[in-house]
Amino acid sequence: MIHLYYGNGKGKTTAACGLTLRASGSGMKVLFCQFFKNGASSEVRAMQGLDNVDIMIPGVNFGRFKNMSEDQKEKISDEYHVFLRSVIKKAADYGLIVLDEAVSAYGYGLIDRVDLTDFLKAEGGAREIVITGRDPAPELLELADYATEMRKEKHPYDKGVKARKGIEF
């Protein structure tokens, strides 16, 4: 089934990591992939120690989309197209595939939308797939079997508190 964790609140990646841990604990093979992140987060470090969890991170990272130059957006789009296709090629070997921030990459047009939607349609009945990010397109909501919105009511960031290691990353 397809799980969609979305919204402007904290918890999307955390929920995906929780499901990764649960699936791994049951013996399921997991492929955990992240867009817009560099692989240095605490959750990735912890999951690297799990026998049946493989991590994939694109080779290019320029941080937040809103801070990227047009040249960086073009480069990251090229990288993300190749990255998504490499994930799709490996999919059959896994029971759970997490595409963290794929919703955002889809929304910004940085991945091939047909590749992602075709993948979800083809593989959503064969394995568990998690996609996370903000502002999902209607077609992603439609394809999801689970859709959970993380809605921020209050966050320390609003008061100027920076992200804290072990809590936000």
C-alpha positions as CSV (number, residue, x, y, z in Angstrom):
1,M,0.0,0.0,0.0
2,I,1.0,3.6,-0.4
3,H,1.5,5.8,2.7
4,L,1.5,9.6,2.3
5,Y,2.8,11.7,5.2
6,Y,2.4,15.3,4.3
7,G,1.9,18.8,5.7
8,N,3.8,21.7,7.3
9,G,4.2,20.1,10.7
10,K,7.0,18.1,12.2
11,G,6.8,14.4,12.0
12,K,6.8,13.3,8.3
13,T,10.3,11.9,8.3
14,T,9.9,10.7,11.9
15,A,6.8,8.7,10.9
16,A,8.6,7.2,7.9
17,C,11.5,6.3,10.1
18,G,9.2,4.7,12.6
19,L,7.7,2.5,9.9
20,T,11.2,1.7,8.7
21,L,12.1,0.5,12.2
22,R,8.9,-1.5,12.5
23,A,9.3,-3.2,9.1
24,S,13.0,-3.9,9.8
25,G,12.1,-5.4,13.1
26,S,9.7,-7.8,11.4
27,G,12.5,-8.9,9.0
28,M,11.3,-6.9,6.0
29,K,13.9,-5.4,3.7
30,V,13.7,-1.6,3.5
31,L,15.0,0.9,1.0
32,F,15.1,4.3,2.6
33,C,15.7,7.2,0.2
34,Q,15.9,10.9,0.8
35,F,15.6,13.9,-1.5
36,F,16.8,17.4,-0.3
37,K,18.9,15.9,2.4
38,N,22.6,15.0,2.6
39,G,22.5,11.8,4.5
40,A,24.1,13.2,7.7
41,S,21.0,13.2,9.9
42,S,20.8,11.3,13.1
43,E,18.0,9.0,11.8
44,V,20.1,8.0,8.8
45,R,23.1,7.3,11.0
46,A,20.9,5.0,13.2
47,M,19.3,3.2,10.3
48,Q,22.7,2.5,8.7
49,G,23.3,0.0,11.6
50,L,20.2,-2.1,10.7
51,D,21.0,-5.2,8.7
52,N,18.0,-5.1,6.4
53,V,17.8,-1.4,5.7
54,D,19.6,0.1,2.7
55,I,19.9,3.9,2.4
56,M,20.1,5.9,-0.8
57,I,20.9,9.6,-0.9
58,P,21.4,11.5,-4.2
59,G,24.9,12.6,-5.0
60,V,23.9,16.3,-5.2
61,N,22.5,18.4,-2.4
62,F,22.0,22.2,-2.5
63,G,19.8,22.6,0.6
64,R,16.4,24.2,0.5
65,F,14.7,24.7,-2.9
66,K,13.9,28.3,-2.2
67,N,17.6,29.1,-1.8
68,M,18.8,27.4,-5.0
69,S,20.0,29.2,-8.0
70,E,18.4,28.3,-11.4
71,D,21.6,26.5,-12.3
72,Q,21.4,24.5,-9.1
73,K,17.7,23.6,-9.7
74,E,18.6,22.3,-13.2
75,K,21.5,20.2,-11.8
76,I,19.5,18.8,-9.0
77,S,16.6,18.0,-11.3
78,D,18.9,16.0,-13.5
79,E,20.3,14.2,-10.5
80,Y,16.8,13.5,-9.0
81,H,15.6,12.0,-12.3
82,V,18.4,9.6,-12.4
83,F,18.1,8.9,-8.7
84,L,14.4,8.1,-8.9
85,R,15.0,5.7,-11.8
86,S,17.7,3.9,-9.8
87,V,15.3,3.5,-6.9
88,I,12.6,2.1,-9.2
89,K,15.1,-0.4,-10.6
90,K,15.9,-1.7,-7.1
91,A,12.3,-1.8,-5.9
92,A,11.5,-5.5,-6.4
93,D,14.2,-6.4,-3.8
94,Y,12.3,-4.6,-1.0
95,G,9.1,-4.9,1.0
96,L,9.1,-1.3,2.1
97,I,10.4,1.7,0.1
98,V,10.6,5.1,1.7
99,L,10.8,8.2,-0.6
100,D,11.4,10.9,1.9
101,E,10.6,14.4,0.5
102,A,9.6,12.9,-2.8
103,V,6.3,14.8,-2.5
104,S,8.2,18.1,-2.5
105,A,10.5,17.0,-5.3
106,Y,7.4,16.1,-7.3
107,G,5.7,19.4,-6.5
108,Y,8.8,21.4,-7.6
109,G,9.1,19.5,-10.8
110,L,12.5,18.0,-9.9
111,I,11.5,14.4,-10.6
112,D,9.7,12.9,-13.5
113,R,6.0,13.0,-12.4
114,V,5.1,10.1,-14.8
115,D,7.9,8.0,-13.4
116,L,6.7,8.5,-9.8
117,T,3.0,8.0,-10.5
118,D,3.6,5.0,-12.7
119,F,5.8,3.5,-10.0
120,L,3.2,4.1,-7.3
121,K,0.5,2.5,-9.5
122,A,2.6,-0.5,-10.4
123,E,4.3,-1.2,-7.1
124,G,1.7,0.1,-4.5
125,G,-0.1,-3.2,-4.7
126,A,3.1,-5.3,-4.4
127,R,4.9,-3.6,-1.5
128,E,4.6,-0.8,1.0
129,I,5.7,2.6,-0.3
130,V,6.0,5.8,1.8
131,I,6.2,9.2,0.3
132,T,6.6,12.4,2.4
133,G,6.7,16.1,1.9
134,R,4.6,19.3,1.8
135,D,1.7,20.2,-0.4
136,P,0.9,16.9,-2.2
137,A,-0.5,17.2,-5.7
138,P,-4.1,15.9,-5.9
139,E,-3.0,12.8,-7.9
140,L,-0.6,11.8,-5.1
141,L,-3.4,12.1,-2.5
142,E,-5.7,10.0,-4.8
143,L,-3.1,7.2,-5.2
144,A,-2.4,7.0,-1.4
145,D,-4.0,4.2,0.6
146,Y,-3.0,6.1,3.8
147,A,-2.8,9.9,3.9
148,T,-1.7,11.5,7.1
149,E,-1.4,15.2,7.5
150,M,1.1,16.6,9.9
151,R,-0.2,20.1,10.7
152,K,1.8,22.5,12.7
153,E,0.0,24.4,15.4
154,K,3.1,25.5,17.2
155,H,6.8,25.0,16.7
156,P,9.9,26.5,18.5
157,Y,11.2,27.5,15.1
158,D,8.6,30.2,15.1
159,K,10.3,31.8,18.1
160,G,13.7,31.6,16.4
161,V,14.9,28.2,17.9
162,K,17.1,26.5,15.4
163,A,16.8,22.8,14.5
164,R,18.2,20.6,17.3
165,K,20.4,17.5,16.7
166,G,18.6,14.4,17.7
167,I,15.2,16.1,17.7
168,E,14.7,17.8,14.3
169,F,17.7,16.1,12.5
